[in-house]
């Protein structure tokens, strides 16, 4: 399972980086990636719900983790590679429409 989760992590991180997100600290012991999304919005709550509504991808607003998390989003890779790829495709379409 460690090998599988590492693969999932790599797929998600590479996809997010290709979309212009920065990842200050890459995860090594969790199932989540915390990305800087300030280039899209400074309101992570509003952005997370916009992504959910328009791209049908669930992300957690960084502000849920304190004021220092504002402008960040948290994404999970505790899902199949196929679903992660689908989420990345939807996220890519969402970003292209902005």
Secondary structure, 3 states (H helix, E strand, C coil): CHHHHHHHHHHHHHHHHHCCCECCCCCCCCCEEEEECCCCCCCHHHHHHHHHHHHCCCCEEHHHHCHHHCCEEEEECCCCHHHHHHHHHHHHHHHHHC
